[in-house]
Amino acid sequence: MLSSITPLGERGRASRWSVTAAAYVISSALAGALVGVLLGAVGSVVPDGVLGSPAVLGLLALLLLLGAVLDLRAGGHAVPSWRRQVDEAWIGRYRGWVTGLGFGAQLGLGFVTIITSTTTYAVYLFALLASTWWAGGLVGLIFGLVRALPLLRVRRAQTPSDLHDTFRTLRRWAQPVARVAAIALVLSGAVLLAAALTGVPA
């Protein structure tokens, strides 16, 4: 999507990149918040003690640790996902802000396009464990916002050369960011496992 919504491309389609990008970021954040609200509301009606039981926390911890391994592509495996992407036919067919809203919403929902990291599943998990609609919504809001912010990296790209430089920079950061995400999963799993073993609420 970063290559689809650029100042250069939007200018060629007689659209304002700032408007398209704003629609993209806002809709991603709101879509993430919606998912979080729903999951937090589901968590709130789960009987007390179920989500925080040692067995459940231990299982979730193991899943997060397994996810970290999958994210690092250990053994050639990858996180379970389907292969759907956004429909690039929208570009040029609809106004820029419509495309921004549509693409951003799909990104913020997280599960309607390809899932490249276990962190997406972890976010759903923590929204559920939040056990209130507002806390789950906050988790989802942050998720949707963070997912969309990389688009702002292309804001200064006014020429094809600028775009190539931007994408080279993003590719260089891809592996370090993936390692940080895996470390975050390991730490989260460790916290849940400790809570399961000690009986202290996570």
Secondary structure as UniProt FT lines:
FT   TURN            2..4
FT   HELIX           7..12
FT   TURN            13..14
FT   HELIX           17..45
FT   TURN            48..52
FT   HELIX           54..71
FT   TURN            72..73
FT   HELIX           74..76
FT   HELIX           88..90
FT   TURN            92..93
FT   HELIX           96..109
FT   HELIX           118..130
FT   HELIX           133..148
FT   HELIX           149..154
FT   TURN            155..156
FT   HELIX           160..198
//
